[in-house]
């Protein structure tokens, strides 16, 4: 226990390589039955130092300690026997849940100290919107200099997810099911579904959404683990993860949209309205100028953006099309349930593009766009002909939005699906032609250009000339 404490408490970055080497030797040579209780005691209840809430240096040191403990936990279970894992389930789940509970505690304390909610993504999670998220590596590839020398909740969640993955790989499905159910129940915080109180809320004040640090932070941590599990064991998504969390995925997208809309209503310039034309006595207003006052969500992204991107990323990973040597991708009943529960909340998330700058103007917009587009491919790949038509009809209905960025997002998602899946979505052709015909007369040339590019891709996939059908 003292050795583990010495290893994980030393936060000096210049010593990280030598300390990591020593930590690996400890994990390799100390029996698992002795090391696991020592790690558990070092994690404790996941308590933070009193000054970690507002002091950057203290917070960084605390988070680095937990990140290193998560690494050691991952290394331990990567080398553990199935017999040991079977007997250590209770202890592991205590360690894991206490590690991921650090995030909700820290965010809650941060907000209670009257720190700005808008600072949470950058100050606590240190999300890198302009880079790919933390890569879910195997435990053997974890390097402390890269993952444990900068304290962040983003890294802590990712490292805890690697530990859970190593643990899960050594259990059969029946053994894993109660552990995953425990994680989901922890994330729900007494609600029937994730963030259920926000889905039902009729409160127009965004402050009540932002004050809830526990629910969003817990779900972000759980989704990080779910995404890691889906990446290393794709079958788990359809056998366990998606069926268990179907309603939660839907409710989290709905809650994220509602939070975003409340924030937009609070922060956008008063009196700003969209105008698609002009009256006889008015000067024309450029599209960019007319929507500039509404572009507020990229600077007010907690927690709607983080929950939305995490949910969409899991959908993209867990339901991703893949070659399974002739097997069906997803069982028919599950695919129907996915379409019934997830399509509408997914499509409605596009409404938030109205309050974001163009994707090339803000990294938050770019991240959100990419998450929507990759998730759209996964959802489209599930369906048979009628379901694909239903999905495209729902997406393309957003091309009738009053806002140009919403219209563009719908077209881009459809283009991404056709580019990736090609003739697999041929049943959507009539919907694409119908909506494209309308969009050729759009007031924004970017929409026209996007539609022409979509049609060119569709023609390339089908070897058909659609020009006559578009007249």
C-alpha positions in Angstrom: 0.0 0.0 0.0 2.8 2.4 0.8 4.6 1.5 -2.4 1.4 2.2 -4.4 1.0 5.5 -2.7 4.6 6.5 -3.4 4.2 5.6 -7.1 1.0 7.5 -7.7 1.6 10.5 -5.5 4.7 11.7 -7.3 3.4 14.1 -10.0 6.7 15.4 -11.2 6.5 15.0 -15.0 10.3 14.6 -15.5 10.2 11.5 -13.3 7.2 9.9 -15.0 9.2 7.4 -17.1 11.2 6.0 -14.2 8.1 5.9 -11.9 6.1 4.2 -14.6 8.8 1.5 -15.1 8.7 0.9 -11.3 4.9 0.7 -11.3 5.0 -1.9 -14.1 7.5 -4.0 -12.1 5.3 -3.8 -9.0 2.2 -5.0 -11.0 4.2 -7.8 -12.6 5.8 -9.1 -9.4 3.3 -8.5 -6.6 0.5 -11.1 -6.4 -2.8 -9.7 -7.7 -4.5 -10.8 -4.4 -2.2 -8.4 -2.5 -2.0 -5.6 -5.0 -5.7 -5.1 -5.6 -6.5 -4.3 -2.0 -3.6 -1.8 -2.0 -4.9 -0.1 -5.1 -8.4 0.0 -3.6 -7.1 1.6 -0.4 -5.1 4.2 -2.3 -8.2 5.1 -4.3 -10.2 5.4 -1.1 -13.5 7.1 -1.6 -12.1 9.2 -4.5 -11.8 12.2 -2.2 -10.2 15.3 -3.5 -8.0 17.8 -1.6 -9.9 20.8 -0.3 -8.1 23.2 -2.7 -8.5 21.0 -5.8 -11.7 22.7 -6.7 -10.3 26.1 -7.4 -6.5 25.6 -7.4 -5.2 24.4 -10.8 -2.0 22.9 -9.4 -3.7 20.9 -6.6 -6.4 19.7 -9.0 -3.8 18.6 -11.5 -1.9 16.6 -8.8 -5.1 14.9 -7.6 -6.2 13.9 -11.0 -2.8 12.6 -12.0 -2.9 10.4 -8.9 -6.2 8.9 -9.9 -5.1 8.5 -13.5 -2.0 6.5 -12.4 -4.2 4.3 -10.1 -6.5 3.6 -13.1 -3.4 2.6 -15.1 -2.2 0.2 -12.5 -5.7 -1.3 -12.2 -5.7 -1.9 -16.0 -2.3 -3.5 -15.9 -3.3 -5.7 -13.0 -6.4 -7.1 -14.8 -4.7 -7.4 -18.1 -2.5 -10.1 -16.6 -5.0 -11.6 -14.2 -6.4 -15.1 -14.5 -10.1 -15.7 -15.1 -10.3 -17.4 -11.7 -8.9 -14.3 -10.0 -11.2 -12.0 -11.9 -14.2 -14.0 -11.0 -13.4 -13.6 -7.3 -12.4 -9.9 -7.5 -15.6 -8.6 -9.2 -16.9 -6.7 -6.1 -13.5 -5.1 -5.3 -12.9 -4.1 -8.9 -16.4 -2.5 -9.3 -15.7 -0.5 -6.1 -12.4 0.8 -7.5 -13.8 1.6 -10.9 -16.9 3.4 -9.7 -14.9 5.4 -7.2 -12.5 6.5 -10.0 -15.3 7.6 -12.4 -17.1 9.3 -9.5 -14.2 11.7 -9.2 -15.6 13.6 -12.2 -19.1 14.3 -10.8 -17.5 15.3 -7.5 -15.1 17.7 -9.0 -17.6 19.3 -11.4 -20.1 19.7 -8.6 -17.6 21.4 -6.3 -16.4 23.6 -9.2 -19.9 24.9 -9.8 -20.7 25.2 -6.1 -17.7 27.4 -5.8 -19.4 29.7 -8.3 -17.0 29.0 -11.1 -18.5 29.5 -14.6 -20.2 26.5 -16.1 -18.7 27.4 -19.5 -15.2 26.7 -18.0 -15.9 23.1 -17.2 -15.0 21.5 -20.6 -11.7 23.4 -20.8 -10.6 23.6 -17.2 -11.7 20.2 -15.9 -12.1 17.8 -18.8 -9.6 19.6 -21.1 -11.5 18.4 -24.2 -9.5 18.9 -27.4 -12.2 19.9 -29.9 -9.7 20.2 -32.7 -8.2 16.8 -32.1 -9.4 13.2 -32.0 -10.5 12.2 -28.5 -8.4 10.1 -26.2 -7.6 6.9 -28.1 -8.8 3.8 -26.3 -5.6 1.8 -26.1 -4.8 -1.6 -24.7 -3.3 -1.4 -21.2 0.1 -2.4 -22.4 0.3 0.7 -24.7 -0.5 3.2 -21.9 2.3 5.6 -21.4 2.3 7.8 -18.4 4.1 10.7 -20.1 1.2 10.9 -22.5 -1.8 10.0 -20.2 -0.8 10.8 -16.7 1.2 14.0 -16.7 -1.7 16.3 -17.3 -4.6 15.9 -14.9 -7.9 15.9 -16.7 -11.2 14.2 -16.3 -11.1 13.3 -20.0 -8.0 11.2 -19.5 -9.2 9.8 -16.2 -12.4 8.5 -17.8 -10.5 7.0 -20.7 -8.0 5.3 -18.4 -10.8 3.9 -16.2 -12.5 2.6 -19.3 -9.4 0.7 -20.3 -9.3 -0.9 -16.8 -13.0 -1.9 -17.2 -12.3 -3.3 -20.6 -9.5 -5.5 -19.4 -11.7 -6.7 -16.5 -14.7 -7.3 -18.9 -12.6 -9.4 -21.4 -12.0 -12.0 -18.7 -15.7 -12.5 -17.9 -18.4 -14.3 -19.8 -21.6 -12.4 -20.7 -23.5 -13.7 -17.7 -20.8 -12.6 -15.4 -20.4 -9.2 -17.1 -24.1 -8.3 -17.2 -24.6 -7.5 -13.5 -21.4 -5.4 -13.5 -22.6 -3.3 -16.5 -26.1 -3.0 -15.0 -24.4 -1.6 -11.8 -22.6 1.0 -13.9 -25.8 2.0 -15.7 -27.7 2.2 -12.4 -25.0 4.4 -10.9 -25.2 6.7 -14.0 -29.0 7.1 -13.7 -28.8 8.6 -10.2 -32.2 7.3 -9.2 -33.9 8.3 -12.5 -35.8 5.8 -14.7 -33.5 6.9 -17.6 -30.4 9.0 -17.9 -31.0 12.7 -17.3 -34.7 11.9 -17.2 -35.5 14.9 -15.0 -34.3 17.2 -17.7 -36.4 15.5 -20.4 -39.5 16.1 -18.4 -38.6 19.6 -17.1 -40.7 22.5 -18.3 -38.4 25.0 -16.6 -37.3 27.6 -19.1 -34.3 28.8 -17.0 -31.1 27.2 -18.1 -29.5 27.5 -14.7 -31.3 24.5 -13.4 -29.8 22.4 -16.2 -26.3 23.7 -15.5 -26.5 23.1 -11.8 -26.8 19.4 -12.4 -23.2 18.3 -12.6 -23.7 14.8 -11.2 -26.0 13.4 -14.0 -24.1 14.6 -17.1 -20.6 13.9 -15.6 -21.6 10.4 -14.7 -23.1 9.6 -18.1 -20.1 11.0 -19.9 -17.9 8.6 -17.9 -20.2 5.6 -18.5 -20.3 6.4 -22.3 -16.5 6.5 -22.4 -16.4 3.0 -21.0 -19.2 1.8 -23.3 -17.3 3.1 -26.3 -14.1 1.4 -25.2 -16.0 -1.9 -24.8 -17.6 -1.6 -28.2 -14.2 -1.0 -29.8 -12.5 -4.0 -28.4 -15.5 -6.4 -28.3 -18.0 -5.2 -31.0 -20.5 -8.0 -30.2 -21.0 -6.6 -26.7 -22.8 -3.6 -28.1 -25.7 -5.6 -29.6 -25.7 -8.3 -27.0 -25.6 -6.1 -23.9 -24.8 -2.4 -24.1 -27.4 -1.1 -26.6 -30.3 -3.3 -25.3 -29.6 -2.3 -21.7 -29.2 1.5 -22.5 -31.6 2.0 -25.4 -33.9 4.3 -23.5 -30.9 6.1 -21.9 -29.4 6.9 -25.2 -32.6 8.4 -26.4 -33.2 10.4 -23.2 -29.6 11.7 -23.1 -30.0 13.1 -26.7 -33.3 14.7 -25.8 -31.9 16.2 -22.6 -28.8 17.5 -24.5 -31.1 19.2 -27.1 -33.3 20.7 -24.4 -30.3 22.0 -22.4 -28.8 23.5 -25.6 -32.1 25.2 -26.5 -32.4 26.7 -23.0 -28.9 28.1 -23.2 -29.5 29.5 -26.7 -32.6 31.2 -25.5 -30.7 32.8 -22.6 -27.6 34.0 -24.4 -28.6 34.9 -27.9 -29.1 38.5 -28.8 -32.6 39.7 -28.1 -34.9 40.3 -31.0 -32.7 38.5 -33.5 -34.8 36.7 -36.1 -34.2 34.7 -39.2 -35.3 36.4 -42.4 -35.6 34.5 -45.7 -36.5 37.5 -47.7 -37.2 41.2 -47.3 -40.2 43.4 -47.2 -40.7 46.2 -49.8 -39.3 48.9 -47.5 -36.3 47.0 -46.0 -32.7 46.6 -47.2 -31.6 43.0 -47.7 -29.7 41.4 -44.8 -27.0 38.9 -45.5 -27.6 35.4 -44.2 -24.4 35.4 -42.2 -25.3 38.7 -40.5 -28.9 37.7 -39.9 -27.8 34.6 -37.8 -24.7 36.1 -36.2 -26.6 37.0 -33.0 -27.8 33.4 -32.6 -24.3 31.8 -32.7 -23.9 31.4 -28.9 -23.6 27.7 -28.1 -20.0 27.2 -29.0 -19.1 29.4 -26.0 -21.7 27.8 -23.8 -21.1 24.1 -24.4 -21.5 22.6 -20.9 -23.1 20.1 -20.7 -25.2 19.7 -23.8 -22.3 19.3 -26.3 -20.3 16.9 -24.2 -23.3 14.6 -23.6 -24.4 14.8 -27.2 -21.0 14.0 -28.6 -20.4 11.2 -26.2 -23.7 9.6 -27.0 -23.3 10.0 -30.7 -19.8 8.6 -30.5 -21.0 5.5 -28.7 -23.8 5.0 -31.3 -21.2 5.4 -34.1 -18.9 2.8 -32.5 -21.4 0.4 -31.0 -23.6 0.2 -34.1 -20.9 0.6 -36.7 -21.2 -1.5 -39.9 -18.6 -4.2 -40.0 -17.8 -7.4 -41.8 -19.0 -10.3 -39.8 -18.5 -13.0 -42.4 -22.0 -13.3 -43.6 -23.8 -12.8 -40.3 -26.5 -10.2 -39.9 -25.2 -7.0 -38.5 -27.8 -6.5 -35.9 -30.7 -8.8 -35.1 -33.9 -7.6 -36.7 -35.8 -7.0 -33.4 -33.0 -4.9 -32.0 -32.7 -2.9 -35.2 -36.4 -2.1 -35.1 -36.0 -1.0 -31.5 -33.1 1.2 -32.4 -35.1 2.9 -35.1 -38.1 3.3 -32.9 -36.2 4.9 -30.0 -33.1 6.7 -31.5 -34.0 8.1 -34.9 -36.2 11.0 -33.7 -33.9 12.2 -30.9 -30.9 11.9 -33.2 -32.5 14.0 -36.0 -33.8 16.6 -33.5 -30.2 17.2 -32.3 -29.6 18.9 -35.7 -31.8 21.8 -34.4 -28.9 23.0 -32.3 -26.9 23.8 -35.4 -29.0 26.9 -35.6 -27.2 28.3 -32.6 -23.6 27.4 -33.7 -21.3 29.0 -36.2 -20.4 27.2 -39.4 -18.3 24.1 -38.9 -15.2 25.8 -40.4 -15.5 28.7 -38.0 -15.6 27.0 -34.6 -14.1 23.7 -33.3 -17.2 23.0 -31.2 -19.3 23.1 -34.4 -16.8 20.9 -36.3 -16.9 18.3 -33.5 -20.7 18.3 -33.3 -21.0 18.0 -37.1 -18.6 15.1 -37.3 -20.3 13.3 -34.4 -23.7 13.7 -36.1 -22.4 12.4 -39.5 -20.6 9.3 -38.1 -23.6 8.4 -36.1 -25.9 8.8 -39.1 -23.9 6.2 -41.0 -24.2 3.7 -38.1 -28.0 4.2 -37.9 -28.5 4.0 -41.6 -26.6 0.8 -41.9 -29.0 -1.0 -39.5 -32.1 -0.6 -41.6 -33.7 -2.6 -44.4 -35.4 -0.8 -47.3 -38.4 0.7 -45.5 -36.4 1.7 -42.4 -33.8 3.4 -44.6 -36.5 5.4 -46.3 -37.9 6.3 -42.9 -34.5 7.4 -41.7 -33.7 9.5 -44.7 -37.1 11.1 -44.7 -36.6 12.1 -41.1 -33.1 13.5 -41.7 -34.1 15.4 -44.9 -37.1 16.9 -43.2 -34.6 19.2 -41.5 -33.7 20.7 -44.9 -36.9 22.6 -44.5 -35.6 24.4 -41.4 -35.5 28.2 -41.5 -31.8 28.1 -40.6 -29.1 27.4 -43.1 -26.8 25.5 -40.9 -29.5 23.0 -40.0 -30.3 22.5 -43.7 -26.6 22.1 -44.4 -26.2 19.5 -41.6 -29.1 17.4 -42.9 -27.6 17.4 -46.4 -24.1 16.6 -45.1 -25.4 13.7 -43.0 -27.1 12.2 -46.0 -24.0 12.7 -48.2 -21.9 11.0 -45.5 -24.2 8.0 -45.5 -24.2 7.7 -49.3 -20.4 8.1 -49.5 -19.9 5.3 -46.9 -22.7 2.9 -47.7 -23.4 3.5 -51.3 -26.1 1.3 -52.9 -26.8 -0.2 -49.5 -29.2 2.8 -49.0 -30.6 2.7 -52.5 -34.1 2.6 -51.1 -33.6 6.3 -50.0 -33.2 7.4 -53.6 -36.7 8.8 -54.1 -36.4 10.8 -50.8 -33.1 12.3 -51.9 -34.4 13.3 -55.3 -37.6 14.9 -53.8 -35.8 17.0 -51.3 -32.9 17.9 -53.6 -35.3 19.3 -56.1 -36.4 21.8 -53.5 -32.9 22.7 -52.3 -31.6 23.6 -55.7 -33.5 26.9 -55.2 -32.1 27.5 -51.7 -31.1 31.1 -50.8 -27.7 30.0 -49.6 -25.3 28.9 -52.3 -23.5 26.6 -49.8 -26.7 24.5 -49.6 -27.0 24.3 -53.4 -23.3 23.3 -53.6 -23.8 20.6 -50.9 -26.8 19.2 -52.7 -25.1 19.1 -56.1 -22.2 17.2 -54.4 -24.7 14.8 -52.9 -26.4 14.2 -56.2 -23.0 13.6 -57.9 -22.2 11.0 -55.3 -25.6 9.3 -55.6 -25.2 9.2 -59.4 -21.7 7.6 -59.0 -23.1 4.9 -56.7 -26.1 4.1 -58.8 -24.7 4.7 -62.3 -27.9 6.7 -63.0 -28.3 10.2 -64.4 -30.7 12.0 -62.1 -30.9 15.3 -63.9 -34.3 14.7 -65.6 -35.8 13.5 -62.3 -34.6 16.7 -60.6 -36.4 19.1 -63.0 
